[in-house]
């Protein structure tokens, strides 16, 4: 189902567990059920699911102010407004909040998307964050060692100062987790709320040369690198 563009692997699992999926008219209640796309009829929510699409891998340089959602009645602009020329049904690998910009990967490869977001595989995600004052070495070390947010300590991070001046500082923070608004919460709990935030790299994929709001297909080498990083290499 994920390969057919219904949603991420996790979202498809939830649909199955909710009883929304049938195979040849029989309700499926266990994720991982195997089907033959040439012979079996699969429906989700009463709608027929077509055969899997060829895998598509897209990088978007997300502008701030766009919601990472297919549709939302309360927001006029979503990231899919920027991907209208992408013909495959793709979904985002993880999320960036509305006020965060930068590297966002879309695909219909459910296995890859699931592994890229799973902390077990420790896929790096690099961010640039602007703060309104200069953090001391003690604050930087606490960020590196992990801080408690939402009752749980974050994993170790790589942190360096990219710029520091009287008006504030820019930090590069590299993490491999993907918790909700993690970078913002890490900075805020230490008294350095983020003024702006950009994700510059996901795995080995950067937005270098890609204008804000533009997208491109990943190269074969980039796709291969992502797969190898999570144990899906050939």
Rosetta silent file (secondary structure, phi, psi, omega in degrees, C-alpha in Angstrom):
SEQUENCE: XXXXXXXXXXXXXXXXXXXXXXXXXXXXXXXXXXXXXXXXXXXXXXXXXXXXXXXXXXXXXXXXXXXXXXXXXXXXXXXXXXXXXXXXXXXXXXXXXXXXXXXXXXXXXXXXXXXXXXXXXXXXXXXXXXXXXXXXXXXXXXXXXXXXXXXXXXXXXXXXXXXXXXXXXXXXXXXXXXXXXXXXXXXXXXXXXXXXXXXXXXXXXXXXXXXXXXXXXXXXXXXXXXXXXXXXXX
SCORE:     score description
SCORE:     0.000 S_00000001
   1 L     0.000  -39.413  177.794    0.000    0.000    0.000 S_00000001
   2 L   -62.954  -41.030  178.232    2.842    2.371    0.768 S_00000001
   3 L   -64.571  -26.470  179.230    4.348    1.633   -2.654 S_00000001
   4 L   -83.830   -0.457  175.622    0.958    2.423   -4.205 S_00000001
   5 L    87.961   13.630  179.103    1.066    5.887   -2.649 S_00000001
   6 L   -66.724  -38.310 -179.024   -1.614    5.405    0.016 S_00000001
   7 L   168.658 -173.132  177.785    0.705    6.766    2.699 S_00000001
   8 L   -67.156  165.877  178.819    3.761    5.974    4.734 S_00000001
   9 H   -58.393  -42.999 -179.448    4.320    2.448    5.988 S_00000001
  10 H   -64.458  -42.160  178.877    3.292    3.481    9.490 S_00000001
  11 H   -63.822  -38.715  178.291    0.137    5.199    8.220 S_00000001
  12 H   -66.231  -38.671  176.312   -0.765    2.096    6.203 S_00000001
  13 H   -59.264  -41.089 -179.652   -0.276   -0.090    9.284 S_00000001
  14 H   -66.189  -38.901  178.023   -2.716    2.124   11.175 S_00000001
  15 H   -63.463  -40.349  177.581   -5.294    1.849    8.385 S_00000001
  16 H   -64.218  -46.597 -178.938   -4.997   -1.945    8.465 S_00000001
  17 H   -64.114  -26.940  178.608   -5.327   -2.049   12.242 S_00000001
  18 L   -83.463   -0.395  178.247   -8.415    0.182   11.991 S_00000001
  19 L    79.341   20.788 -177.254  -10.085   -2.324    9.651 S_00000001
  20 L   -86.878   -6.634 -171.086  -10.037   -0.018    6.629 S_00000001
  21 E  -114.575  135.185  174.448   -8.295   -2.485    4.305 S_00000001
  22 E  -127.050  151.892  172.301   -9.721   -5.503    2.470 S_00000001
  23 E  -124.832  116.978 -177.639   -8.177   -8.066    0.127 S_00000001
  24 L    54.398   39.077  176.498  -10.627   -9.731   -2.247 S_00000001
  25 L    86.111   -9.348 -179.245  -13.479   -8.538   -0.040 S_00000001
  26 E  -100.618  132.221 -178.969  -12.047   -9.933    3.215 S_00000001
  27 E   -66.755  135.409  178.033  -10.943   -7.516    5.913 S_00000001
  28 L   -98.878  131.737 -178.493   -7.212   -7.617    6.690 S_00000001
  29 L  -120.429    6.066 -178.287   -6.255   -7.216   10.343 S_00000001
  30 L  -130.851  118.798  173.393   -2.499   -7.864   10.276 S_00000001
  31 L   -58.011  147.772  179.550    0.145   -5.578    8.725 S_00000001
  32 L    95.178   -0.524  177.113    2.520   -7.467    6.455 S_00000001
  33 L   -61.913  129.713 -177.449   -0.151   -9.513    4.690 S_00000001
  34 L   -87.892  139.277  177.027    1.197  -10.465    1.260 S_00000001
  35 L  -133.178  159.497  173.799   -0.829   -9.890   -1.885 S_00000001
  36 L  -103.099  107.813 -176.095   -0.326  -10.441   -5.597 S_00000001
  37 L   -61.754  -18.296  179.375   -0.982   -7.071   -7.276 S_00000001
  38 L   -81.280  -23.066 -172.565   -1.742   -8.871  -10.544 S_00000001
  39 L  -121.220  -31.792 -174.029   -4.501  -11.041   -9.061 S_00000001
  40 L   -90.593  145.191  176.643   -5.712   -9.627   -5.736 S_00000001
  41 L  -103.115  117.846 -177.412   -8.147   -6.732   -5.337 S_00000001
  42 E  -111.616  133.041  174.636   -7.149   -4.412   -2.509 S_00000001
  43 E  -125.749  152.650  175.875   -9.342   -1.622   -1.138 S_00000001
  44 E  -136.119  117.964 -176.878   -8.722    1.017    1.510 S_00000001
  45 L    61.420   29.453  179.872  -11.664    2.917    2.930 S_00000001
  46 L    86.294   -7.317 -179.988  -13.801    1.493    0.149 S_00000001
  47 E  -101.686  135.996 -178.831  -11.506    2.801   -2.592 S_00000001
  48 E   -69.467  136.781  177.814   -9.565    0.398   -4.784 S_00000001
  49 E   -97.854  122.780 -178.033   -5.793    0.533   -4.382 S_00000001
  50 L   -75.827  177.589  178.597   -3.947    0.262   -7.682 S_00000001
  51 L   -64.000  156.341 -177.990   -0.717   -1.620   -8.339 S_00000001
  52 L   -57.962  139.716  173.329    2.447   -0.208   -6.771 S_00000001
  53 L   -74.804  156.176  166.642    3.984    2.793   -8.469 S_00000001
  54 L   -61.337  143.880 -174.763    7.592    2.743   -9.541 S_00000001
  55 L   -67.370  134.456  178.717    9.518    4.256   -6.662 S_00000001
  56 L  -121.198  140.921 -178.541    9.956    8.016   -6.830 S_00000001
  57 E  -134.130  119.022 -173.102   12.369   10.043   -4.688 S_00000001
  58 E  -128.475  140.923  172.730   12.050   13.827   -4.517 S_00000001
  59 E  -112.451  127.513  175.044   13.844   16.540   -2.537 S_00000001
  60 E  -113.318  135.284  168.769   12.014   19.796   -1.765 S_00000001
  61 E   -90.209   91.068 -172.103   13.644   22.903   -0.330 S_00000001
  62 E   -67.545  128.264  171.832   10.644   23.735    1.825 S_00000001
  63 L   -78.650  155.660  171.709    9.924   27.415    2.409 S_00000001
  64 L   -67.883  150.627  178.905    8.743   28.559    5.799 S_00000001
  65 L    94.463    1.120  177.504    4.999   29.102    6.007 S_00000001
  66 L  -110.412  134.504 -179.635    3.997   25.873    4.252 S_00000001
  67 E   -84.433  137.355  176.705    2.242   23.068    6.081 S_00000001
  68 L   -86.896   82.593 -177.955    3.536   19.509    5.635 S_00000001
  69 L  -161.644  152.100  178.239    0.141   18.011    4.860 S_00000001
  70 L   -69.988  -37.552  179.536   -1.836   16.976    1.805 S_00000001
  71 L  -159.418  150.449  178.701   -4.729   19.227    2.754 S_00000001
  72 L  -157.090  123.924 -176.263   -5.855   21.308    5.699 S_00000001
  73 L   -67.381  -15.202 -175.775   -9.011   23.449    5.943 S_00000001
  74 L  -101.425   -2.794 -179.382   -7.239   26.001    8.142 S_00000001
  75 L  -133.411  132.955 -178.055   -4.175   26.600    5.948 S_00000001
  76 L   -79.158  -29.655 -172.086   -4.096   27.773    2.348 S_00000001
  77 L  -114.455  123.633  173.312   -0.555   26.649    1.583 S_00000001
  78 E  -124.965  163.039 -177.675    0.759   23.098    1.873 S_00000001
  79 H   -61.239  -25.612 -178.678    3.967   21.560    0.544 S_00000001
  80 H   -71.913  -16.919  171.954    1.974   19.651   -2.062 S_00000001
  81 H   -64.287  -24.291 -178.895    1.129   22.962   -3.731 S_00000001
  82 H   -90.590   -6.894 -174.553    4.829   23.050   -4.645 S_00000001
  83 L  -117.059   26.323 -175.285    4.864   19.495   -6.010 S_00000001
  84 L   -63.920  -23.445  179.992    2.050   19.655   -8.555 S_00000001
  85 L   -86.140   -5.192  175.411    4.384   18.549  -11.348 S_00000001
  86 L   -81.126  113.642 -172.946    5.322   15.360   -9.462 S_00000001
  87 L   -80.353  -27.186  179.538    3.063   12.780  -11.100 S_00000001
  88 L   -75.318  153.809  175.266    3.627    9.926   -8.623 S_00000001
  89 L   -83.973  105.091 -176.952    1.692    9.792   -5.352 S_00000001
  90 L  -116.853  163.380  178.029    4.402   10.537   -2.814 S_00000001
  91 E  -135.785  156.237 -176.598    4.411   11.312    0.904 S_00000001
  92 E   -75.081  145.782  173.345    6.899   13.176    3.111 S_00000001
  93 L   -88.622   97.319 -175.916    9.602   11.370    5.054 S_00000001
  94 L    79.624 -162.614 -174.218    8.919   12.846    8.478 S_00000001
  95 L  -137.453  154.300  161.838    7.847   16.400    9.103 S_00000001
  96 L  -125.620  134.568 -178.529    9.075   19.968    9.280 S_00000001
  97 L   -68.850  168.631 -170.312    6.870   22.335   11.227 S_00000001
  98 L   -59.603  -33.599 -176.371    5.248   25.225    9.437 S_00000001
  99 L   -92.135    8.118  179.217    7.871   27.767   10.540 S_00000001
 100 E  -112.531  137.187  178.770   10.841   25.567    9.594 S_00000001
 101 E  -113.553  177.888  172.663   12.320   25.398    6.111 S_00000001
 102 E   115.809 -155.232 -169.136   14.827   23.272    4.276 S_00000001
 103 E   -68.423  121.371  177.017   15.416   19.698    3.137 S_00000001
 104 E  -138.409  120.548 -178.141   12.309   17.525    2.957 S_00000001
 105 E   -94.918  140.226  175.438   12.308   14.204    1.112 S_00000001
 106 E  -122.893  144.146  178.357    9.191   12.722   -0.500 S_00000001
 107 E  -159.684  168.999  168.301    8.817    9.171   -1.759 S_00000001
 108 L  -116.588   16.879  176.763    6.412    6.302   -2.286 S_00000001
 109 L   -91.959   93.182 -173.392    9.007    3.796   -1.058 S_00000001
 110 H   -63.918  -38.447 -179.811    7.450    2.832    2.258 S_00000001
 111 H   -63.936  -45.315  179.471   10.280    0.587    3.446 S_00000001
 112 H   -64.681  -45.787 -179.257   12.910    3.258    2.899 S_00000001
 113 H   -58.406  -43.587 -179.611   10.785    5.996    4.475 S_00000001
 114 H   -60.585  -44.909 -177.521   10.152    3.864    7.559 S_00000001
 115 H   -71.749  -36.486  179.083   13.834    3.143    8.070 S_00000001
 116 H   -60.600  -31.206 -177.772   14.962    6.711    7.441 S_00000001
 117 H   -93.071   -9.553 -177.061   12.757    7.881   10.302 S_00000001
 118 L   -82.384  126.313 -177.538   13.557    5.052   12.720 S_00000001
 119 H   -60.580  -20.524  179.371   16.153    6.109   15.337 S_00000001
 120 H   -56.194  -33.339 -174.605   17.709    2.638   15.162 S_00000001
 121 H   -90.878   -6.252  171.417   19.399    3.550   11.873 S_00000001
 122 L    50.331   50.996  176.680   20.805    6.859   13.181 S_00000001
 123 L   -79.026  123.833 -177.727   20.348    8.828    9.958 S_00000001
 124 L   -67.103  141.707  169.923   21.826   12.299   10.417 S_00000001
 125 E  -131.999  120.947 -175.018   19.654   15.375   10.056 S_00000001
 126 E  -105.287  136.590 -177.762   21.516   18.706   10.101 S_00000001
 127 E  -128.911  146.529  165.166   19.911   22.011   11.074 S_00000001
 128 E  -105.750  129.973 -178.047   20.936   25.655   11.168 S_00000001
 129 E  -130.388  133.370  176.521   19.278   27.525   14.005 S_00000001
 130 E   -97.978  128.951  177.580   19.372   31.216   14.796 S_00000001
 131 E  -123.469  156.136 -170.030   19.311   32.273   18.452 S_00000001
 132 L   -84.083   -0.936  178.600   19.175   35.778   19.874 S_00000001
 133 L  -149.021  174.606 -176.107   22.275   35.614   22.072 S_00000001
 134 L   -90.962  118.519  177.810   25.631   33.909   22.325 S_00000001
 135 L   -77.684  139.913  176.474   25.560   30.509   24.039 S_00000001
 136 L   -78.787  173.282 -179.700   28.468   29.670   26.300 S_00000001
 137 H   -62.062  -30.538  179.284   30.472   26.471   26.152 S_00000001
 138 H   -65.483  -40.047  178.789   28.378   25.032   28.980 S_00000001
 139 H   -67.509  -43.937  179.162   25.191   25.420   26.928 S_00000001
 140 H   -60.374  -40.509 -179.465   26.812   23.938   23.824 S_00000001
 141 H   -68.037  -36.737  177.579   28.019   20.947   25.814 S_00000001
 142 H   -64.585  -38.652  175.374   24.575   20.366   27.288 S_00000001
 143 H   -62.237  -41.080 -179.676   23.129   20.340   23.781 S_00000001
 144 H   -66.015  -39.055 -174.752   25.776   17.802   22.761 S_00000001
 145 H   -78.788  -21.008 -176.876   25.172   15.582   25.767 S_00000001
 146 L   107.470  138.110  178.547   21.369   15.612   25.469 S_00000001
 147 L  -124.958  159.173 -178.436   18.671   17.536   27.306 S_00000001
 148 E   -87.678  119.776  172.742   15.342   16.444   28.730 S_00000001
 149 E  -130.340  138.741 -179.124   12.323   17.450   26.646 S_00000001
 150 L    53.173   35.671  175.283    8.825   16.079   27.120 S_00000001
 151 L    79.465    7.158 -177.878   10.136   13.946   29.968 S_00000001
 152 E  -138.177  136.616 -179.422   12.772   12.145   27.890 S_00000001
 153 E   -75.611  136.903  176.461   16.449   12.888   27.297 S_00000001
 154 L   -74.912  156.476  175.187   17.516   13.483   23.725 S_00000001
 155 L   -70.460  166.496  179.569   20.323   11.461   22.189 S_00000001
 156 L   -60.485  146.239 -179.093   23.767   12.985   21.803 S_00000001
 157 L  -127.290  158.766  171.268   24.067   15.671   19.146 S_00000001
 158 E  -101.025  127.077 -173.347   26.886   17.303   17.223 S_00000001
 159 E  -133.952  133.810  172.530   26.855   21.059   17.778 S_00000001
 160 E  -145.327  154.268  177.840   29.065   23.865   16.503 S_00000001
 161 E   -87.118  121.724  179.238   28.842   27.647   16.301 S_00000001
 162 E   -89.443  -36.590  179.931   28.678   28.800   12.675 S_00000001
 163 E  -151.803  143.949  175.426   28.427   32.516   13.441 S_00000001
 164 E  -145.450  129.353  179.229   28.396   34.632   16.572 S_00000001
 165 E  -150.735 -176.418 -177.428   27.896   38.380   16.881 S_00000001
 166 L   -64.243  -28.985 -177.009   26.255   41.015   19.027 S_00000001
 167 L   -86.271   -6.092  178.449   22.880   40.397   17.380 S_00000001
 168 E   144.829 -168.101 -176.400   22.918   36.667   18.009 S_00000001
 169 E  -138.023  156.178  170.902   24.387   33.371   16.887 S_00000001
 170 E  -116.757  129.353  179.906   23.873   30.653   14.314 S_00000001
 171 E  -116.185  144.442  167.045   24.374   27.057   15.406 S_00000001
 172 E  -102.384  124.515  179.507   24.623   23.874   13.390 S_00000001
 173 E  -123.343  125.532 -179.705   22.991   20.983   15.244 S_00000001
 174 E  -114.485  122.203 -179.504   23.127   17.435   13.866 S_00000001
 175 E  -129.064  166.398  173.056   20.772   14.826   15.336 S_00000001
 176 L  -122.565    6.072  172.772   19.499   11.413   14.285 S_00000001
 177 L   -90.174  175.482  178.220   16.194   11.492   16.133 S_00000001
 178 L  -143.523   42.830 -177.976   12.997   12.947   14.711 S_00000001
 179 L   -73.748  156.961 -174.624   10.930   13.984   17.711 S_00000001
 180 L   -59.430  120.383  177.336    8.266   16.680   17.363 S_00000001
 181 L    52.033   39.212 -170.765    9.866   20.156   17.204 S_00000001
 182 H   -61.321  -49.343 -177.045   12.968   18.649   18.781 S_00000001
 183 H   -62.358  -44.428  179.426   15.546   21.318   17.900 S_00000001
 184 H   -60.249  -42.808 -178.889   13.267   24.149   19.002 S_00000001
 185 H   -68.997  -37.918  178.253   12.535   22.417   22.300 S_00000001
 186 H   -60.582  -44.792 -179.555   16.209   21.629   22.929 S_00000001
 187 H   -69.845  -41.198 -176.569   17.160   25.275   22.503 S_00000001
 188 H   -64.862  -40.104 -176.794   14.184   26.615   24.436 S_00000001
 189 H   -65.800  -21.224  178.670   14.750   24.446   27.501 S_00000001
 190 L   -97.962    7.228  176.219   18.256   25.941   27.789 S_00000001
 191 L    85.100   19.648  179.893   16.993   29.515   27.490 S_00000001
 192 L  -128.353   69.125 -176.781   17.928   30.060   23.833 S_00000001
 193 L   -59.583  140.755 -178.526   14.646   29.982   21.870 S_00000001
 194 E   -70.477  129.354  173.716   15.080   29.550   18.120 S_00000001
 195 E   -84.956  -31.967  174.599   14.416   32.681   16.080 S_00000001
 196 E  -156.038  160.606 -175.308   14.513   30.692   12.851 S_00000001
 197 E  -149.823  132.930  178.375   15.294   27.122   11.845 S_00000001
 198 E  -133.872  136.711  170.768   16.382   25.436    8.607 S_00000001
 199 E   -94.152  118.492 -174.765   17.176   21.796    7.868 S_00000001
 200 E   -95.224  -19.543 -175.331   20.192   21.818    5.578 S_00000001
 201 E  -153.585  139.940  173.236   20.795   18.082    5.200 S_00000001
 202 E  -126.417  113.248 -170.901   18.947   14.779    5.502 S_00000001
 203 L    60.588 -129.608  176.770   21.389   11.880    5.441 S_00000001
 204 L   -95.573   11.132 -174.650   23.804   12.809    2.674 S_00000001
 205 E   -98.207  122.272  179.775   21.196   14.885    0.804 S_00000001
 206 E  -115.193  164.554  176.967   21.595   18.677    0.897 S_00000001
 207 L   -95.154   13.439  178.632   19.592   21.565   -0.533 S_00000001
 208 L   -54.803  129.332  178.162   22.726   23.154   -2.007 S_00000001
 209 L    80.477    1.242 -178.525   21.861   24.749   -5.344 S_00000001
 210 L  -110.668  115.560 -177.580   18.127   24.288   -4.843 S_00000001
 211 L   -66.493  153.877  178.776   16.152   27.506   -4.482 S_00000001
 212 L   -59.649  129.708 -178.821   13.560   27.810   -1.757 S_00000001
 213 L    90.942   -6.859  179.048   10.273   26.316   -2.964 S_00000001
 214 L   -97.994  159.268  178.737   11.934   24.263   -5.713 S_00000001
 215 E  -134.768  162.838  174.615   12.227   20.488   -5.924 S_00000001
 216 E  -150.752  158.321  172.329   14.274   17.940   -7.823 S_00000001
 217 E   -75.413  143.492  173.730   14.445   14.191   -8.218 S_00000001
 218 L   -69.684  145.851  175.704   17.165   12.467   -6.244 S_00000001
 219 L   -73.568  163.971  177.588   19.988   11.038   -8.325 S_00000001
 220 H   -59.385  -39.589  179.853   20.561    7.299   -8.468 S_00000001
 221 H   -66.798  -37.693  178.097   23.677    7.713   -6.321 S_00000001
 222 H   -65.418  -44.496  178.601   21.769    9.724   -3.714 S_00000001
 223 H   -62.669  -43.203  178.483   19.020    7.123   -3.547 S_00000001
 224 H   -60.143  -42.006  179.742   21.595    4.346   -3.327 S_00000001
 225 H   -62.831  -41.427  177.823   23.350    6.165   -0.477 S_00000001
 226 H   -63.171  -43.748 -178.855   20.135    6.505    1.521 S_00000001
 227 H   -64.960  -42.448  179.633   19.313    2.834    1.058 S_00000001
 228 H   -64.318  -33.793 -178.792   22.783    1.703    2.053 S_00000001
 229 H   -65.438  -23.950 -177.936   22.634    3.880    5.172 S_00000001
 230 L  -116.450   19.190  173.593   19.601    1.948    6.431 S_00000001
 231 L    79.276   22.525  178.634   20.581   -1.531    5.301 S_00000001
 232 L  -110.059   12.304 -179.575   18.609   -1.664    2.061 S_00000001
 233 L   -67.263  153.704 -179.540   21.577   -1.615   -0.308 S_00000001
 234 L   -73.505    0.000    0.000   21.807   -4.219   -3.034 S_00000001
